[in-house]
Each structure stands twice: as structure tokens, then as C-alpha cells.
């Protein structure tokens, strides 16, 4: 109830009775809702390169590796394992930056994390690319052990190193 505009029902108070309709056979009773079939197919995602793809010795490792989703994935991020990406200058520090859902940050262990809807700032880890808007929702159904293949959605700009 919005007291300022007097919109909506009043809050419940002790003694209120909520009407419940009669039982109907129109809707089946289910103990568990059906779930979609689990498929073993690899998940292919397009990635926009950058903004920090130049921080890596070989950024194309990202698109040459068949990544596996780990069991440590959640709404914060989908954690991947495979061929680790190597920082060009391991001792170089990067301040934390804002990020968007789908940003692929790479912590020092070299294993990418695709940031999910509950992600924080980058934590000082470089973002090598961002999953495209058309593909980002696919990541929500990725399960541990599933293979993910990433593809550049456009050519990377040449590195100046």
C-alpha cells in the first residue's frame, strides 16, 4: 500500500481473512515442475574484444580454448577452466573498474570469469572481452562441466606491444 498516493490494498493486520477459491481440477497438481533436457552440446558465445585484450601475451587463447564451466559458478560469475591466459606484464596493477554483465575478467590464475547479473566491480583484473547482448542470456543455463567456446564477434585491433 502506498500511503502517499493511497494506491493498492492496505497491509494485512491481525484478524484479516484472506479468501481462497474452491479447488478445481482445471490445473494439474505437480510435485515438481518439468525441467528442460540437459544437453551435452558446447555453448558458443560471441565476444566483443577489449577493453584490456592488450594486457595478454596471446589474447587469442580465449577463442582457441574449449573452456569448461566450473562448479564454483553462480550469479556473480561463470568461472571457466582451460588453457590459462598469461598477463603480458604480471606485476602491472590495474585499479578496480566498473563492469557490465557479460564482461570477461581474467584474474592472475589466467582462468576467465564471465560476470553475471550480481557481479561486483572488476577487482583490478583486466577485462579481455564482453559477451555480446545477443548471447549473454545463454550463459544462465550453463552447467558445471559444460564446454563453452568463445568467438571474437569482430577482429581484434592490433596490439601495440
QUIMOPE-V558433 format. One line per field, one symbol per residue. ss: DSSP state (2 for helix, 1 for strand, 0 for the rest). psi: psi as a letter, one per 30 degrees, with the letter a starting at -180 (. if undefined). burial: + if it has 9 or more other ideal C-beta (glycine too) atoms within 8 Angstrom, else -. A space follows every 10 residues. Layout:
BEGIN
ss->???
psi->???
burial->???
END
This chain:
BEGIN
ss->0100001000 0000000000 0000000000 0000000000 0011111110 0022210000 2222011110 0000001111 1000001000 0000000000 0011110000 0111100000 0000011111 1022222222 2000001111 1100000000 0
psi->kjeefhklll lklkfkkkkk llklgfkkkk fkkklkkklg kljkkkkkll fhfffkeiff eeffkjlkkl ggkafeljkk lbjkkkkejf fkkklkllll kfkjljlfff klkjkafgla lfggkkjflk kleffeffff gklkfkkkkk kkflklkkkg .
burial->---------- ---------- ---------- ---------- --++++++++ -+++++--+- +++-+-++++ --+---++++ -+--++++-- ---+----+- -++++++--+ ++++++--+- -+--++++++ ++--++-++- -+---+-+++ ++---+---- -
END
